[in-house]
Amino acid sequence: MERIKRLSLKNNGPAADLKDIPLLDYEAFYEHVADLLNDEQNHCLSYHGVRSGKNLILYCFMAKDADNSIEVCAHEVAVETAVLKSLSALHPAMHIFEREIHENHGVAFEGHPWMKPLRYPCDRHNRKNTIDTYPFYSIGGEELHEVGVGPVHAGVIEPGHFRFICNGEKVLHLEIQLGYQHRGVETLFTTSDNGLQRAILSESVAGDTAVGHALAHSQLVESLAGIEISADLKAERCIALEMERLAIHIGDTAALCGDVAYQTGQVVCEALRTQVINTTQLWCGNRFGKGLVRPGGTNYPLNDDIAHEILNLLEDTGRRFREITDSIYSSPSVLGRFDEIGTLTRKQGFLAGVTGPSARMCGIVRDIRKTHPFQYYSAINFRPIVLDTGDVLARGMIRNLEAFQSMTLIKELITEWTKMDKRGSSRPVYDYKPKPDTFSISLVEGWRGEICHIAMTGNDGKLSHYRVKDPSMHNWTALALAVRNQEISDFPVCNKSFNLSYCGHDL
Amino acid sequence: MTGIVFILLTAFFFPGIILRTKNIASGRKGPGIFQPMKDLRVLLKKGSIFSPTTGIIFRIAPSITLSAILCASLLIPFAGNAAPLSFEGDFIFFAYILAMGRFFSIIGALDTGSSFEGMGANREAFFSMLIEPAFFILLAAFAMFTGYTSFSDIFPHFYVSESDYALIYSIIGCFLLVQIAMVETSRVPVDDPKTHLELTMIHEVMILDNSGFDKALIHIGTYLKFAIFGSLIFNSIVPAGWHFLLQSALFMLIQVVFAIAIGLLESFRARNKMNKNPKYLLTISAIAMIAFVVTLIITKKLM
């Protein structure tokens, strides 16, 4: 086989020229990607199509954890006639990307096992596919029954439809149908040239990951426009990201307790989460960290008072959280509900392509902070926490352990930050000028997992394509796998333990 | 008649005390103890909305269930006076009039044609079937012990019998009745009345389609059940011969302690996994069985 030209990038690195991306023919592309995916240390960050006249260029971004690099390759097809051999047949984790390409551009993939609509975008290829005509999987049989839940749920839950096929109380199959939240986020990034609008939009990709997505966006813009930021801002951003992680992990612990009717754990953790997000509010005026991370600078530089407040918070919250988690994870009635429920095996995790805590709880070491370090993470010693049981208990426990890890990280970062030269007030940059015909990729390890933003510029220097990949996209499949052969009454606690985003998936 | 008045009176503040206990135990302020009653008043003023898929059964089920529970409350004696309704073997009537109420709420749920409610009805039928032996075996032990088969005869003769074992019996009876009451009224650990997750519900999911006035009737039924089981507990603890005023005071006290106990039990434990429930329920029956065997030995009917 001829040697393939490669383009290798680093996360958080400078923008690269679009013309440097090797354009392969499909045979070579297919073999190269399939070959890379055979190695457990590689996974696909994004595989998406960009229109170029009558043709479609499919870009594949592959994360290689072994040497901390990202490899990019592409393939060009004529949209109307294209019938491609499906990569999902070999590597099921690619299924969602191929479904997306099929839905948006009508490219057919031969041998794809599950070619269903994904999110019904307005400009989808086949307008006849509507959310009402979704082709549900079904099994015949007198003893089976179907239970449909949603799209409207009780409580404050986003819309999504779950269809269970059950034998009595046992779930044989769960199909998750999303798309109700589609807002056209990716298109909105390119329709306006207003940097402030884009920054606000990035915070709203998934409301519970405002800091994570804003950071991914800011990083991307800085890379495209060649903006350098100071080390202390990098540290501040990491503190913000860890504060978000801490708040969500504590909140999720509360919700897990709530789902099994353990009131004490629920109310104590809810109160602790409030303390954390209130401290974020003290810092930037918003409890969810909106407005905190902006491209090129910040409106809310960290100061000694706030740093002191954060340290006080960690002291108090850390102690109380340890007390309550000790009692949660030593209570037999709670353990009985978590232990060996909704197990995702390591193999299933790989097949589904899980990321974030959902990967680390079943023995898959995937943490962007370690493998593709961004911002200040490259300067600190970070070791991902990995558990291997893959059940609800592991997902609860990894939240518990990561919350404490976040506290340690924040303390470390603040210590480093205190020693730094503080730059003058660098204000956010909204009228940035990206270089023409370039592209960049930005990865962030949000609390839910790997957030990937990719942007490409046209020859006029404006953003021509923007791509967002939220960790939920792959992790939803993992949830569907985890509830197989479980009791249907354990679905809510399994669902909560993954805590996936509907709008992050639907964009 | 005093018994009935007392049962109605305690049912009035029972749910409020549970709620208040749970709020205090979780460090929250929470609403006052009459909040459930205020909610009930709002519901009673509202009309009911019926889904077009439901039929007559769904409409009459809440009323039948409530009247069955009211009828059951007529069988409970108080302070040595016979209950308004009493006859030999009335404890069987008591169990099955409650079961009939439940039967109607189950077919009412099935009448909606919803997969959720069918699931809930299925669980309710299964779990209430499993708790039934516990109640009968316990009552059979009481009947053997005293030699009577009516509530109004069993309780007055509880402490006057020759045996010194009455206290042990009242304690076992009290323990079992608390457990049975928790299951009958759909509380933690078998069910969780507070959850919003339909897939985990048992009783709550059966009444999803009920609204307004009908829903109020269902709530009143549940509150009454608390008070009925509370008064059974009272009857098995307090000797019928004591002074009427003392008995009245103790009745109130026991109801309040019972409500607080439910609140505390719910605050500090999680609910069972659904497939552990059968084991849990059969364990309650097994404890009742032990009590029964011991009675046989004491009354020299065995060995």
Chai-1 contact restraints between the chains, C-beta under 6 A:
chainA,res_idxA,chainB,res_idxB,connection_type,confidence,min_distance_angstrom,max_distance_angstrom,comment,restraint_id
A,V147,B,S115,contact,1.0,0.0,6.0,A-B,restraint_1
A,A154,B,H196,contact,1.0,0.0,6.0,A-B,restraint_2
A,G155,B,H196,contact,1.0,0.0,6.0,A-B,restraint_3
A,V260,B,A270,contact,1.0,0.0,6.0,A-B,restraint_4
A,A261,B,V188,contact,1.0,0.0,6.0,A-B,restraint_5
A,A261,B,D192,contact,1.0,0.0,6.0,A-B,restraint_6
A,A261,B,A270,contact,1.0,0.0,6.0,A-B,restraint_7
A,A261,B,R271,contact,1.0,0.0,6.0,A-B,restraint_8
A,Y262,B,A270,contact,1.0,0.0,6.0,A-B,restraint_9
A,Q263,B,S26,contact,1.0,0.0,6.0,A-B,restraint_10
A,Q263,B,S267,contact,1.0,0.0,6.0,A-B,restraint_11
A,T264,B,F268,contact,1.0,0.0,6.0,A-B,restraint_12
A,V267,B,S26,contact,1.0,0.0,6.0,A-B,restraint_13
A,S333,B,R269,contact,1.0,0.0,6.0,A-B,restraint_14
A,S333,B,A270,contact,1.0,0.0,6.0,A-B,restraint_15
A,V334,B,A270,contact,1.0,0.0,6.0,A-B,restraint_16
A,G336,B,K273,contact,1.0,0.0,6.0,A-B,restraint_17
A,R337,B,A270,contact,1.0,0.0,6.0,A-B,restraint_18
A,R337,B,K273,contact,1.0,0.0,6.0,A-B,restraint_19
A,E487,B,M274,contact,1.0,0.0,6.0,A-B,restraint_20
A,E487,B,N275,contact,1.0,0.0,6.0,A-B,restraint_21
A,I488,B,L199,contact,1.0,0.0,6.0,A-B,restraint_22
A,S489,B,L199,contact,1.0,0.0,6.0,A-B,restraint_23
A,S489,B,T200,contact,1.0,0.0,6.0,A-B,restraint_24
A,S489,B,M274,contact,1.0,0.0,6.0,A-B,restraint_25
A,F491,B,L199,contact,1.0,0.0,6.0,A-B,restraint_26
A,P492,B,L197,contact,1.0,0.0,6.0,A-B,restraint_27
A,P492,B,L199,contact,1.0,0.0,6.0,A-B,restraint_28
A,P492,B,T200,contact,1.0,0.0,6.0,A-B,restraint_29
